[in-house]
Amino acid sequence: MKQIFLFLSVMGVLACGNQSASSDQHMTLNVVDFAAKMKSEPGTVLDVRTIEEHQDGFIAGAQQYDYYETTSFKAALNGLDKDKTYYIYCRSGGRSGTTLDMMQQMGFKKVYNLEGGMLAWRRANQPVATP
């Protein structure tokens, strides 16, 4: 009985840990694929980190929306055109993964999340803009 419970618990954790959405229009991409997608299909880049994190360096052209400003964050998302393409990232992928899910539920057509966030972007030596 303990083995069955352990197996089900592990499977539940693994299933919940997948931040990729089921649609190819709502998905988490690694750095290489994220950068390539931004080049092949221009869209709006959303940095969902805090202003302090954003000022430390960001992907060029990114608009900053603080995930932790819950009310204004959701209102800002609601004000965006749901038919446009969006590229979202945060520090390590957690906040942007949740944002991906939120935007999908809100009816956005094309949203791509950066796997590993800005940490992965920097590790891959991708260009970083500063204010």
C-alpha angles and dihedrals in degrees: 000000000000090000092053091049091048092049092049091047092052092047091050092052092048092049093049093046094064107100095180114108121228096244124076086226092059110044150128114246132192118243096267094049093041092053092045092048091051089054096045097041113029117212144142118299115216121197106199095187127107120279089253091055091046092052090055089066138307144188108279113269095013119152112220119229115171108228090201093060088081102183098041091040093058091042090052091051091049089054093058124097106260092205095062128088119256133194114198133189142162134179100294107354104269101101093038091049089055090045089053089056092046093050092048090052090047090058103257111161103211124021126158124191125206109236109227092011125225091338091063091042091056093043088055090053093240117163116277123198125209131202 
